[in-house]
Amino acid sequence: MKLSILMPVYNEFATLTTAVKEVLRVEYPCDIELVIVDDGSTDGTRDLYESFESDPRVSVHLHPENRGKGAAIRTAAEKATGDYVIMCDADLEYSPAEIPALLAPVLSNEAKVVYGTRTFGSHNAYSYLYVLGNRGVTTAANILFNCYISDLETCFKLVPRELYLDLDIRQQGFGMEAELTGKLLRRGVRPYEVPISYKARSREEGKKLTARDGVEALWILARQRFSRRPTS
């Protein structure tokens, strides 16, 4: 088995080098590659990529302009060569050291798709409204698809690469999280959940998710649930 770690990057000069080092430092139970897609960074991030070229596990691909997280992940998945893909942002909110825990149920044939689910507390939540919004969107998915998942918006989603490409995720921005989950649930695929840690950053530190993204996620879930055929 080979794992492709997909890293979308947009203006992450302050954290990218550390994030890449942390990903490559982990002892994985399988071969890995790190596929970075720079989504039109303008803050000097692109000057950092030359320092990663010496590691054969790393490949870097550039979007000429900013298109959104979903677009960056789509490019990364198309460029990847692994059997499985997992998203890993460059903002250090998630710990790459926990990726092997998500691989364990797959390697033991207990699961096909695995989500890393976060627990929020006073030490790691960005704000009450952010947590409430995440719970609201997740609850909506559970009601619409008559299932139970704990964290729809988690970045850590481990999916077979062929399945991910077959789902044909079209949302360009953060809506790709809802589209991915909606399409999985519509097919009857219930993610296996593994608890993970989380360290939210503030708006000043570069957090980009907004309330508008939550409203969009609700619309995407409803569209996936009630459309007569799977939608792009």
C-alpha positions as CSV (number, residue, x, y, z in Angstrom):
1,M,0.0,0.0,0.0
2,K,1.1,3.5,-0.8
3,L,-0.3,6.6,0.9
4,S,-0.5,10.0,-0.9
5,I,-0.6,12.9,1.5
6,L,-2.3,15.9,-0.3
7,M,-1.2,19.3,1.0
8,P,-3.1,22.4,-0.4
9,V,-1.1,25.6,0.2
10,Y,-2.2,29.2,0.0
11,N,0.0,31.9,1.7
12,E,1.4,29.6,4.4
13,F,4.9,31.1,4.5
14,A,5.0,31.0,8.3
15,T,4.1,27.3,8.7
16,L,4.8,25.4,5.5
17,T,8.4,24.4,6.2
18,T,7.5,23.1,9.7
19,A,4.4,21.3,8.3
20,V,6.5,19.5,5.6
21,K,9.1,18.5,8.1
22,E,6.5,17.1,10.4
23,V,4.8,15.1,7.6
24,L,8.2,13.6,6.5
25,R,9.3,12.9,10.1
26,V,6.5,10.5,10.9
27,E,7.1,6.7,10.8
28,Y,4.4,5.3,8.5
29,P,3.4,1.7,8.2
30,C,3.6,2.0,4.4
31,D,5.2,4.0,1.6
32,I,4.2,7.6,1.3
33,E,4.4,10.6,-0.9
34,L,3.7,14.2,-0.2
35,V,1.9,16.0,-3.0
36,I,1.9,19.8,-2.5
37,V,-0.3,22.1,-4.6
38,D,0.4,25.8,-4.2
39,D,-2.9,27.6,-5.0
40,G,-1.5,30.9,-6.1
41,S,0.4,32.0,-3.0
42,T,1.6,35.6,-3.1
43,D,3.3,35.9,0.3
44,G,6.7,34.4,-0.5
45,T,5.6,30.8,0.1
46,R,6.8,29.8,-3.4
47,D,10.3,30.7,-2.5
48,L,10.4,27.8,0.0
49,Y,9.8,24.9,-2.4
50,E,13.3,24.6,-3.7
51,S,14.4,23.4,-0.2
52,F,12.1,20.4,-0.5
53,E,13.4,19.2,-3.9
54,S,16.0,16.9,-2.4
55,D,13.5,14.5,-0.9
56,P,12.1,12.2,-3.6
57,R,8.9,11.7,-1.6
58,V,7.9,15.3,-2.3
59,S,6.4,16.8,-5.4
60,V,5.2,20.4,-5.9
61,H,2.6,21.6,-8.4
62,L,1.7,25.3,-8.9
63,H,-1.7,26.9,-9.7
64,P,-1.0,30.2,-11.5
65,E,-3.8,31.8,-9.5
66,N,-5.9,31.1,-6.4
67,R,-8.8,28.7,-7.2
68,G,-9.7,27.4,-3.7
69,K,-8.9,24.4,-1.5
70,G,-11.2,22.0,-3.4
71,A,-9.4,22.8,-6.7
72,A,-6.0,22.3,-5.0
73,I,-7.0,19.0,-3.6
74,R,-8.4,17.9,-6.9
75,T,-5.1,18.7,-8.7
76,A,-3.2,16.9,-5.9
77,A,-5.3,13.8,-6.2
78,E,-4.9,13.7,-10.0
79,K,-1.1,14.0,-9.6
80,A,-0.9,11.4,-6.8
81,T,0.3,7.8,-7.3
82,G,-0.8,6.2,-4.1
83,D,-3.5,3.7,-3.3
84,Y,-5.0,6.0,-0.7
85,V,-5.1,9.8,-0.3
86,I,-5.4,11.9,2.9
87,M,-5.7,15.7,3.1
88,C,-3.2,17.5,5.4
89,D,-3.3,21.3,5.6
90,A,-0.1,23.3,6.0
91,D,-1.4,25.4,8.8
92,L,-0.3,23.0,11.7
93,E,-3.9,22.7,13.1
94,Y,-3.6,18.9,12.6
95,S,-0.7,16.7,13.7
96,P,0.7,14.5,10.9
97,A,1.9,12.2,13.7
98,E,-1.7,10.9,14.0
99,I,-2.0,9.8,10.4
100,P,-0.8,6.2,11.1
101,A,-3.8,5.9,13.5
102,L,-6.1,6.5,10.6
103,L,-4.3,3.9,8.5
104,A,-4.6,1.2,11.1
105,P,-8.3,0.3,10.4
106,V,-7.6,0.1,6.7
107,L,-4.5,-2.1,7.1
108,S,-6.5,-4.4,9.4
109,N,-9.4,-4.6,6.8
110,E,-11.8,-3.0,9.2
111,A,-12.6,0.1,7.1
112,K,-12.4,1.6,3.6
113,V,-12.8,5.3,4.5
114,V,-11.5,6.8,7.7
115,Y,-12.2,10.2,9.3
116,G,-10.1,11.8,12.0
117,T,-12.7,13.3,14.4
118,R,-11.9,16.2,16.6
119,T,-13.0,17.0,20.1
120,F,-13.3,20.6,21.0
121,G,-12.4,22.2,24.3
122,S,-11.4,25.6,25.7
123,H,-7.7,25.0,24.8
124,N,-8.2,24.1,21.1
125,A,-11.4,25.7,19.8
126,Y,-11.2,28.8,17.6
127,S,-14.6,30.1,18.9
128,Y,-17.9,29.0,20.1
129,L,-19.6,29.9,16.8
130,Y,-17.1,27.9,14.9
131,V,-17.7,24.8,16.9
132,L,-21.4,25.4,16.8
133,G,-21.3,25.8,13.0
134,N,-19.4,22.5,12.6
135,R,-21.8,20.7,14.8
136,G,-24.7,22.1,12.9
137,V,-23.4,21.1,9.6
138,T,-22.5,17.6,10.9
139,T,-26.0,17.2,12.5
140,A,-27.6,18.2,9.2
141,A,-25.6,15.4,7.4
142,N,-26.7,12.9,10.0
143,I,-30.4,13.8,9.6
144,L,-30.3,14.0,5.8
145,F,-28.6,10.7,5.4
146,N,-29.9,8.9,8.5
147,C,-26.4,8.1,9.8
148,Y,-24.0,9.2,12.5
149,I,-20.7,10.9,12.0
150,S,-19.0,13.2,14.5
151,D,-17.0,15.7,12.4
152,L,-17.9,16.5,8.8
153,E,-15.5,19.3,8.4
154,T,-12.4,17.5,9.6
155,C,-9.4,17.8,7.3
156,F,-8.2,14.3,8.0
157,K,-10.2,12.2,5.5
158,L,-8.5,8.9,4.4
159,V,-10.1,7.7,1.1
160,P,-9.0,5.2,-1.6
161,R,-7.6,7.3,-4.4
162,E,-9.7,5.6,-7.1
163,L,-12.9,6.2,-5.0
164,Y,-12.0,9.9,-4.5
165,L,-11.5,10.5,-8.2
166,D,-14.7,8.6,-9.0
167,L,-16.7,10.9,-6.7
168,D,-15.7,13.7,-9.0
169,I,-15.5,16.5,-6.4
170,R,-16.2,19.8,-8.1
171,Q,-16.5,22.3,-5.3
172,Q,-13.6,24.7,-5.7
173,G,-13.5,26.0,-2.1
174,F,-14.1,24.7,1.4
175,G,-17.4,23.2,0.1
176,M,-15.5,20.2,-1.1
177,E,-15.6,18.8,2.5
178,A,-19.4,18.7,2.4
179,E,-19.5,17.5,-1.2
180,L,-17.1,14.6,-0.4
181,T,-19.0,13.5,2.7
182,G,-22.4,13.9,1.0
183,K,-21.4,11.8,-2.0
184,L,-19.9,9.1,0.3
185,L,-23.0,8.9,2.4
186,R,-25.2,8.9,-0.6
187,R,-23.4,5.8,-1.8
188,G,-23.8,4.2,1.6
189,V,-20.2,4.6,2.6
190,R,-20.0,5.3,6.3
191,P,-16.6,6.6,7.5
192,Y,-14.8,4.8,10.3
193,E,-14.0,7.4,12.9
194,V,-10.7,7.7,14.8
195,P,-10.2,10.5,17.5
196,I,-7.5,13.0,16.8
197,S,-6.1,16.1,18.4
198,Y,-6.6,19.6,17.0
199,K,-5.1,23.1,17.5
200,A,-7.2,25.8,16.0
201,R,-5.4,29.0,14.8
202,S,-7.0,32.4,15.0
203,R,-8.2,34.7,12.2
204,E,-5.0,36.8,12.7
205,E,-2.9,33.6,12.3
206,G,-4.6,33.0,8.9
207,K,-7.8,31.0,9.5
208,K,-9.9,31.2,6.4
209,L,-13.1,29.3,7.1
210,T,-16.1,31.6,7.6
211,A,-19.9,31.4,8.4
212,R,-20.6,31.7,4.7
213,D,-18.8,28.4,4.2
214,G,-21.1,26.7,6.7
215,V,-24.2,27.9,4.9
216,E,-22.8,26.7,1.6
217,A,-22.1,23.3,3.2
218,L,-25.7,22.9,4.2
219,W,-26.9,23.7,0.7
220,I,-24.4,21.2,-0.8
221,L,-25.5,18.4,1.6
222,A,-29.2,19.1,0.8
223,R,-28.5,19.1,-3.0
224,Q,-26.6,15.8,-2.7
225,R,-29.4,14.2,-0.7
226,F,-32.4,15.2,-2.8
227,S,-31.1,15.4,-6.3
228,R,-32.3,12.6,-8.6
229,R,-28.8,11.8,-9.6
230,P,-25.4,12.5,-8.1
231,T,-24.4,16.1,-8.7
232,S,-21.1,17.7,-9.4
